[in-house]
Amino acid sequence: MDAELLSRIQFAVTAGFHYIFPPITIGLGVILVVMEGVYLKTKNPLFNQMTRFWVKVFGLNFAIGVATGIVMEFEFGTNWANYSRFVGDIFGSALAAEGVFAFFLESGFLAVLLFGWDKVKPGFHFFSTIMVAFGAHFSAIWIIVANSWQQTPAGSHFVEAAGRMEITDFWQVVFNPSTLDRLSHAIMGAWQAGAWFVISVSAFYLIKKMHTEFAKKSIMIALVVTLVASLGQLITGHSSAETVAETQPAKLAMFEGQYESGPGDLYLFGWVNEEAEETSGLSLPGMTSWLVHGDASEPLAGITEAFETMSAEAAEKGIELDPVADRPSVNFVFQTYHLMVAIGMVLIALSIGSLVLSLMGKLHNFTLLLWVLVFSVLLPMIANQVGWIAAEVGRQPWIVYGEMLTRDGVSEVVSAGEVLTSLIGFVLIYLLLLALYIFLLDSKIKHGPSEKDLIVGGQNS
């Protein structure tokens, strides 16, 4: 393997491991605001106990998320130096905004959230909880702005004398064509990750008949959040697909394995034979065209046409792109995309069914379903991962769509052996971090919520 492929694998490993934790903290942040708000409204000490317990879990995920996220920023300089020089004026501004306006906001109020229970007034502590949740979302905004600009560059132009992209309109960079769709879709995925985390632990308590009232209330709140998020995921996903059809037709064609231009079929599942350029499986004829354009007979660009057009446009900019050799694995994009969609549908069904049983007060009687809920925590995590994979691999061979090929962004002085060595090192370190995370999380779950938190008046009592 060459330095380019190894660098891509390394970034995928580090980004993928890191991305386990921010979605959980974003989702947990929303749930903490709800729990503490209900406590202040009702003065029910059970909600005080719930908030304090989940704050500890939030803190653990935040810490691991920070530790694993720093690595990626160094990789831009070590493995992707050419890319960093090319987009530093744009990408750097978004990352700087994330650090200044989001990370410091979140981490600053996190100290009050974790350690200020009996040191500040209840209203200010609740304000800190809101600010932490807001900071987590604000951080996601700037990261997605940077990534979305790579997908649909706007508000910038290439300066040949400087050999890099420069900003012409900052707000066009921020609100590039895919920002809002990708942001809303990612936030809904994060809400689901946090909510299913709470559901999983609560279901485990119900199975073991531990902290029963705590678990019933926690799971009720989380089920409401995940139902809203799962339905929101469906809506935002549809909107995002419409944007992809307009801005990245080759990616949409790979999502559905469509090689020839024409009405787009929607595959429920299938397999792409890349040598024969054929896709087989169960499909709904014309459904993709209907979803995107409202007309089942409306033609969509196929993979062949889309890449030929892309190659011609690249040639006008002096970029050499082979419309066949430079394609990513279509079947890989197809399968990851459909896995994301399938999990989304399963989570909607689980959310609705479990919430109905919870409202009826019967959920705790269905032990098999509770076990399903325990392990369902993995589903939104997998969906978040494969969704990003489909989006990132689907824009290949571009690192900045239409402006810079991925192979041109790799550092020239880093060898394959050096990248491989660091990759092995990162894998070992991340395995240790994962083991530590599981150990600490397991100890918190086994300890459970503290009975001392069941105090009338709760904070400052």
C-alpha positions as CSV (number, residue, x, y, z in Angstrom):
1,M,0.0,0.0,0.0
2,D,1.2,3.5,-0.8
3,A,1.3,6.6,1.5
4,E,-2.0,7.9,0.1
5,L,-4.0,4.8,0.9
6,L,-2.4,4.4,4.3
7,S,-3.0,8.0,5.1
8,R,-6.6,7.6,4.2
9,I,-6.9,4.5,6.3
10,Q,-5.2,6.3,9.2
11,F,-7.5,9.2,9.0
12,A,-10.5,6.9,8.7
13,V,-9.5,5.0,11.8
14,T,-8.8,8.1,14.0
15,A,-11.9,9.9,12.8
16,G,-14.1,6.9,13.1
17,F,-13.0,6.1,16.6
18,H,-13.3,9.8,17.6
19,Y,-16.8,10.0,16.1
20,I,-18.1,7.4,18.6
21,F,-18.1,10.0,21.4
22,P,-19.2,13.5,20.1
23,P,-22.6,12.2,18.9
24,I,-23.2,10.7,22.4
25,T,-22.3,13.9,24.2
26,I,-24.5,16.0,21.8
27,G,-27.5,13.7,22.4
28,L,-26.9,13.4,26.2
29,G,-26.6,17.2,26.4
30,V,-30.2,17.5,25.1
31,I,-31.4,14.8,27.5
32,L,-29.7,16.5,30.5
33,V,-31.4,19.8,29.7
34,V,-34.8,18.0,29.7
35,M,-34.1,16.1,32.9
36,E,-32.8,19.1,34.9
37,G,-35.5,21.3,33.5
38,V,-38.2,18.8,34.6
39,Y,-36.5,18.6,38.0
40,L,-36.6,22.4,38.5
41,K,-40.2,22.5,37.4
42,T,-41.5,19.6,39.5
43,K,-39.0,19.4,42.3
44,N,-39.2,15.6,42.0
45,P,-36.0,14.3,43.5
46,L,-35.9,11.4,41.0
47,F,-35.1,13.8,38.2
48,N,-32.3,15.3,40.3
49,Q,-30.9,11.8,40.7
50,M,-31.2,11.1,37.0
51,T,-29.5,14.4,36.0
52,R,-26.6,13.8,38.3
53,F,-26.0,10.2,37.1
54,W,-26.1,11.0,33.4
55,V,-23.9,14.1,33.9
56,K,-21.1,11.7,35.1
57,V,-21.6,9.6,31.9
58,F,-21.6,12.7,29.8
59,G,-18.3,13.8,31.4
60,L,-16.6,10.5,30.6
61,N,-17.7,10.6,26.9
62,F,-16.6,14.3,26.7
63,A,-13.1,13.5,28.0
64,I,-12.5,10.6,25.6
65,G,-13.9,12.6,22.8
66,V,-11.5,15.4,23.4
67,A,-8.5,13.1,23.7
68,T,-9.3,11.3,20.5
69,G,-10.2,14.4,18.5
70,I,-6.9,16.3,18.9
71,V,-5.0,13.7,16.8
72,M,-6.9,14.5,13.6
73,E,-5.8,18.2,13.5
74,F,-2.1,17.1,13.6
75,E,-2.8,14.6,10.8
76,F,-3.7,17.6,8.5
77,G,-0.1,18.8,8.9
78,T,1.7,15.5,8.9
79,N,-0.1,13.4,6.3
80,W,-2.0,16.0,4.4
81,A,0.4,18.9,4.1
82,N,-0.5,19.7,0.5
83,Y,-4.2,19.7,1.3
84,S,-3.6,22.0,4.3
85,R,-1.7,24.5,2.2
86,F,-4.5,24.4,-0.4
87,V,-7.4,25.0,1.9
88,G,-5.8,26.5,5.0
89,D,-7.4,29.9,4.5
90,I,-10.8,28.3,4.6
91,F,-10.6,25.1,6.6
92,G,-8.5,26.8,9.2
93,S,-11.1,29.6,9.8
94,A,-13.8,27.0,10.5
95,L,-11.6,25.0,12.9
96,A,-10.5,28.2,14.7
97,A,-14.2,29.2,15.1
98,E,-14.9,25.8,16.5
99,G,-12.2,26.1,19.1
100,V,-12.9,29.7,20.1
101,F,-16.7,29.8,20.0
102,A,-17.7,26.3,20.7
103,F,-15.1,24.2,22.6
104,F,-14.2,26.9,25.2
105,L,-17.9,27.5,25.7
106,E,-18.7,23.9,26.3
107,S,-15.6,23.1,28.4
108,G,-15.9,26.2,30.5
109,F,-19.5,25.6,31.6
110,L,-18.8,21.8,31.9
111,A,-16.8,22.6,35.0
112,V,-19.9,24.2,36.6
113,L,-22.1,21.3,35.3
114,L,-19.8,18.6,36.9
115,F,-18.6,20.3,40.1
116,G,-21.1,23.2,40.8
117,W,-24.1,21.3,42.0
118,D,-23.9,22.6,45.6
119,K,-21.8,25.7,44.8
120,V,-24.1,27.7,42.5
121,K,-27.8,28.4,42.5
122,P,-30.0,25.8,40.7
123,G,-31.0,28.3,38.0
124,F,-27.4,29.0,37.1
125,H,-26.5,25.3,37.1
126,F,-29.4,24.7,34.7
127,F,-28.1,27.6,32.6
128,S,-24.7,25.9,32.6
129,T,-26.3,22.6,31.4
130,I,-28.0,24.5,28.5
131,M,-24.7,26.2,27.6
132,V,-22.8,22.8,27.6
133,A,-25.5,21.3,25.3
134,F,-25.4,24.4,23.1
135,G,-21.6,24.3,23.0
136,A,-21.7,20.7,21.9
137,H,-24.1,21.6,19.0
138,F,-22.1,24.7,18.1
139,S,-18.9,22.6,17.9
140,A,-20.7,20.3,15.4
141,I,-21.7,23.3,13.4
142,W,-18.2,24.4,12.6
143,I,-16.9,20.9,11.9
144,I,-19.7,20.2,9.5
145,V,-19.2,23.6,7.9
146,A,-15.6,22.7,7.1
147,N,-16.5,19.2,5.9
148,S,-19.5,20.5,3.8
149,W,-17.3,23.1,2.1
150,Q,-15.1,20.2,0.9
151,Q,-18.2,18.5,-0.5
152,T,-19.7,21.7,-2.1
153,P,-17.1,24.5,-2.2
154,A,-18.6,28.0,-2.2
155,G,-17.6,31.5,-1.2
156,S,-14.0,30.9,-2.4
157,H,-11.8,30.8,-5.5
158,F,-8.4,29.4,-6.5
159,V,-5.6,31.8,-6.5
160,E,-3.1,30.4,-9.0
161,A,-0.2,32.7,-7.9
162,A,-0.6,31.5,-4.3
163,G,-1.5,27.9,-5.3
164,R,-4.4,27.7,-2.8
165,M,-8.0,28.5,-2.3
166,E,-9.0,31.7,-0.6
167,I,-12.2,33.0,0.9
168,T,-14.2,35.5,-1.1
169,D,-17.4,35.5,1.1
170,F,-17.2,34.0,4.5
171,W,-20.9,33.5,4.9
172,Q,-21.1,31.7,1.6
173,V,-18.4,29.3,3.0
174,V,-20.5,28.8,6.1
175,F,-23.8,28.4,4.2
176,N,-22.5,26.4,1.3
177,P,-25.1,24.3,-0.6
178,S,-24.8,21.2,1.6
179,T,-24.2,22.7,5.1
180,L,-27.7,22.9,6.4
181,D,-28.7,19.5,5.1
182,R,-25.6,17.8,6.4
183,L,-25.8,19.6,9.8
184,S,-29.4,18.8,10.4
185,H,-28.9,15.1,9.4
186,A,-25.8,14.8,11.6
187,I,-27.5,16.4,14.6
188,M,-30.5,14.0,14.4
189,G,-28.0,11.1,14.3
190,A,-26.3,12.5,17.4
191,W,-29.5,12.9,19.3
192,Q,-30.2,9.2,18.5
193,A,-26.8,8.1,19.7
194,G,-27.3,9.9,23.1
195,A,-30.9,8.7,23.5
196,W,-30.2,5.1,22.6
197,F,-27.3,5.2,25.1
198,V,-29.7,6.1,27.8
199,I,-32.2,3.6,26.6
200,S,-29.6,0.8,26.6
201,V,-28.5,1.4,30.2
202,S,-32.1,1.9,31.4
203,A,-33.3,-1.3,29.7
204,F,-30.4,-3.2,31.4
205,Y,-31.6,-1.9,34.8
206,L,-35.2,-2.9,34.1
207,I,-34.0,-6.4,33.1
208,K,-32.0,-6.7,36.4
209,K,-34.9,-5.1,38.3
210,M,-32.4,-2.4,39.6
211,H,-33.2,1.3,40.0
212,T,-36.6,0.6,38.4
213,E,-38.3,4.0,38.7
214,F,-35.1,5.7,37.7
215,A,-34.9,3.5,34.6
216,K,-38.5,3.9,33.6
217,K,-38.3,7.7,33.7
218,S,-35.0,7.8,31.9
219,I,-36.1,5.5,29.2
220,M,-39.3,7.5,28.7
221,I,-37.5,10.7,28.1
222,A,-34.9,9.1,25.8
223,L,-37.6,7.3,23.8
224,V,-39.3,10.6,23.1
225,V,-36.0,12.2,22.0
226,T,-35.1,9.3,19.8
227,L,-38.6,9.2,18.2
228,V,-38.3,12.9,17.3
229,A,-34.7,12.4,16.1
230,S,-35.4,9.2,14.0
231,L,-38.3,10.9,12.2
232,G,-36.2,14.0,11.8
233,Q,-33.4,11.8,10.4
234,L,-35.9,10.6,7.7
235,I,-36.8,14.2,6.7
236,T,-33.3,15.5,6.7
237,G,-32.0,12.5,4.9
238,H,-34.5,13.1,2.1
239,S,-33.5,16.8,1.9
240,S,-29.8,15.8,1.8
241,A,-30.4,13.4,-1.0
242,E,-32.0,16.2,-3.1
243,T,-28.9,18.3,-2.5
244,V,-26.6,15.5,-3.5
245,A,-28.6,14.9,-6.7
246,E,-28.0,18.5,-7.6
247,T,-24.4,19.0,-6.5
248,Q,-22.8,15.5,-6.6
249,P,-24.8,13.4,-9.2
250,A,-22.0,10.8,-9.3
251,K,-22.4,10.2,-5.6
252,L,-26.2,9.7,-5.8
253,A,-25.7,7.3,-8.7
254,M,-23.3,5.2,-6.6
255,F,-25.7,5.3,-3.7
256,E,-28.1,3.4,-5.9
257,G,-25.6,1.5,-8.1
258,Q,-27.0,3.2,-11.2
259,Y,-24.5,3.0,-14.1
260,E,-26.7,4.2,-17.0
261,S,-28.6,7.5,-17.1
262,G,-32.3,7.2,-16.8
263,P,-35.1,7.0,-14.2
264,G,-33.6,6.2,-10.9
265,D,-34.7,3.0,-9.1
266,L,-34.6,2.8,-5.3
267,Y,-32.9,-0.4,-4.1
268,L,-34.1,-1.9,-0.8
269,F,-31.1,-4.1,-0.9
270,G,-28.8,-5.5,-3.6
271,W,-25.3,-6.1,-4.8
272,V,-23.2,-4.2,-7.4
273,N,-21.1,-6.2,-9.9
274,E,-18.5,-3.6,-10.7
275,E,-16.9,-5.6,-13.5
276,A,-20.1,-6.1,-15.4
277,E,-21.4,-2.7,-14.2
278,E,-24.7,-4.2,-13.1
279,T,-26.7,-3.9,-9.9
280,S,-29.1,-6.7,-8.8
281,G,-31.5,-6.8,-5.9
282,L,-35.0,-5.8,-4.8
283,S,-35.8,-2.3,-6.1
284,L,-38.7,0.1,-6.5
285,P,-38.6,1.3,-10.1
286,G,-38.4,5.0,-10.5
287,M,-38.7,5.7,-6.8
288,T,-35.3,7.6,-6.5
289,S,-36.4,9.9,-9.3
290,W,-39.8,10.4,-7.6
291,L,-38.2,11.2,-4.3
292,V,-35.7,13.6,-5.8
293,H,-37.8,15.3,-8.5
294,G,-41.4,14.3,-7.7
295,D,-41.5,12.4,-11.0
296,A,-40.7,8.7,-11.4
297,S,-39.9,9.1,-15.1
298,E,-37.4,12.0,-14.5
299,P,-33.9,10.8,-15.6
300,L,-30.9,10.9,-13.3
301,A,-27.3,10.9,-14.3
302,G,-25.7,7.4,-14.2
303,I,-22.3,6.6,-12.9
304,T,-20.8,6.4,-16.4
305,E,-22.2,9.8,-17.6
306,A,-21.5,11.5,-14.3
307,F,-17.8,10.6,-14.2
308,E,-17.3,11.4,-17.8
309,T,-18.8,14.9,-17.2
310,M,-16.7,15.2,-14.0
311,S,-13.5,14.3,-16.0
312,A,-14.3,16.9,-18.7
313,E,-14.8,19.6,-16.1
314,A,-11.6,18.6,-14.3
315,A,-9.6,18.8,-17.6
316,E,-10.8,22.4,-18.0
317,K,-9.0,23.2,-14.7
318,G,-5.9,21.3,-15.7
319,I,-6.7,18.3,-13.5
320,E,-6.2,14.8,-14.9
321,L,-9.1,12.5,-13.8
322,D,-9.7,9.1,-15.4
323,P,-13.5,8.5,-15.4
324,V,-13.1,4.7,-14.8
325,A,-9.8,4.2,-13.0
326,D,-10.5,7.0,-10.5
327,R,-13.9,5.7,-9.4
328,P,-14.2,4.5,-5.8
329,S,-15.6,1.1,-5.1
330,V,-19.3,1.5,-6.1
331,N,-20.4,-1.6,-4.2
332,F,-18.8,-0.3,-1.0
333,V,-20.6,3.1,-1.3
334,F,-23.8,1.3,-2.2
335,Q,-23.7,-1.1,0.8
336,T,-22.7,1.5,3.4
337,Y,-25.4,3.8,2.2
338,H,-28.1,1.2,2.3
339,L,-26.9,-0.1,5.7
340,M,-27.4,3.4,7.1
341,V,-30.9,3.7,5.6
342,A,-31.9,0.2,6.9
343,I,-30.7,1.0,10.4
344,G,-32.6,4.3,10.3
345,M,-35.9,2.4,9.5
346,V,-35.3,-0.2,12.2
347,L,-34.7,2.6,14.8
348,I,-38.0,4.3,13.8
349,A,-39.9,1.1,14.4
350,L,-38.1,0.4,17.7
351,S,-38.8,3.9,18.9
352,I,-42.5,3.9,18.1
353,G,-43.1,0.4,19.5
354,S,-41.1,0.9,22.7
355,L,-42.6,4.3,23.4
356,V,-46.1,3.0,23.1
357,L,-45.3,0.2,25.5
358,S,-43.6,2.6,27.9
359,L,-46.6,5.0,27.9
360,M,-48.8,2.0,28.6
361,G,-46.6,1.1,31.5
362,K,-45.8,-2.4,30.0
363,L,-42.4,-2.1,28.6
364,H,-40.7,-3.7,31.6
365,N,-42.8,-6.8,31.0
366,F,-41.1,-7.6,27.7
367,T,-37.8,-9.0,28.6
368,L,-36.8,-10.0,25.0
369,L,-37.5,-6.5,23.8
370,L,-35.5,-5.0,26.6
371,W,-32.5,-7.1,25.6
372,V,-33.0,-5.8,22.1
373,L,-33.0,-2.3,23.5
374,V,-29.8,-3.0,25.4
375,F,-27.8,-3.9,22.3
376,S,-29.6,-1.3,20.1
377,V,-27.1,1.2,21.4
378,L,-24.8,-0.1,18.7
379,L,-27.3,0.7,15.8
380,P,-27.1,4.5,15.8
381,M,-23.3,4.3,16.2
382,I,-23.0,2.0,13.2
383,A,-25.4,4.2,11.2
384,N,-23.4,7.3,12.0
385,Q,-20.2,5.7,11.0
386,V,-21.4,4.1,7.7
387,G,-23.3,7.3,6.8
388,W,-20.1,9.3,7.0
389,I,-18.2,6.6,5.1
390,A,-20.7,6.6,2.3
391,A,-20.5,10.4,2.1
392,E,-16.7,10.6,2.2
393,V,-15.9,7.6,-0.1
394,G,-18.8,8.7,-2.4
395,R,-17.0,12.0,-3.2
396,Q,-13.8,10.3,-4.2
397,P,-11.5,10.9,-6.1
398,W,-11.9,14.5,-4.7
399,I,-10.6,15.7,-1.4
400,V,-12.1,19.1,-2.3
401,Y,-14.9,18.4,-4.7
402,G,-14.1,19.7,-8.2
403,E,-11.0,21.5,-7.0
404,M,-8.3,19.0,-5.6
405,L,-7.9,15.3,-6.0
406,T,-7.2,13.2,-2.9
407,R,-3.9,12.0,-4.2
408,D,-2.7,15.6,-4.7
409,G,-3.4,16.4,-1.0
410,V,-1.0,13.9,0.5
411,S,2.3,15.1,2.1
412,E,5.2,14.6,-0.2
413,V,7.8,13.9,2.5
414,V,5.9,11.2,4.4
415,S,6.7,7.6,3.4
416,A,4.4,4.7,3.4
417,G,6.4,3.0,6.2
418,E,6.1,6.1,8.4
419,V,2.4,6.2,8.0
420,L,2.0,2.5,8.6
421,T,4.1,2.7,11.8
422,S,2.0,5.6,13.2
423,L,-1.2,3.8,12.1
424,I,-0.2,0.7,14.1
425,G,0.6,3.0,17.1
426,F,-2.7,4.8,16.9
427,V,-4.6,1.5,16.8
428,L,-2.8,0.2,19.9
429,I,-3.4,3.4,21.8
430,Y,-7.1,3.6,20.8
431,L,-7.6,0.0,21.8
432,L,-6.2,0.9,25.3
433,L,-8.5,4.0,25.4
434,L,-11.4,1.9,24.4
435,A,-10.6,-0.7,27.2
436,L,-10.3,2.2,29.7
437,Y,-13.6,3.7,28.5
438,I,-15.5,0.4,28.8
439,F,-14.0,-0.2,32.3
440,L,-14.9,3.2,33.6
441,L,-18.4,3.1,32.0
442,D,-19.0,-0.4,33.3
443,S,-18.1,0.7,36.8
444,K,-20.5,3.7,36.6
445,I,-23.3,1.6,35.4
446,K,-22.8,-1.1,38.0
447,H,-22.6,1.6,40.7
448,G,-25.8,3.1,39.3
449,P,-27.4,6.4,40.5
450,S,-26.6,7.5,44.0
451,E,-29.4,7.2,46.6
452,K,-28.0,10.4,48.2
453,D,-29.2,12.3,45.2
454,L,-32.8,11.5,46.1
455,I,-33.1,14.6,48.3
456,V,-36.1,16.9,48.4
457,G,-34.9,20.3,47.2
458,G,-31.9,18.7,45.5
459,Q,-29.4,21.4,44.8
460,N,-28.3,23.7,47.5
461,S,-30.6,21.9,50.0
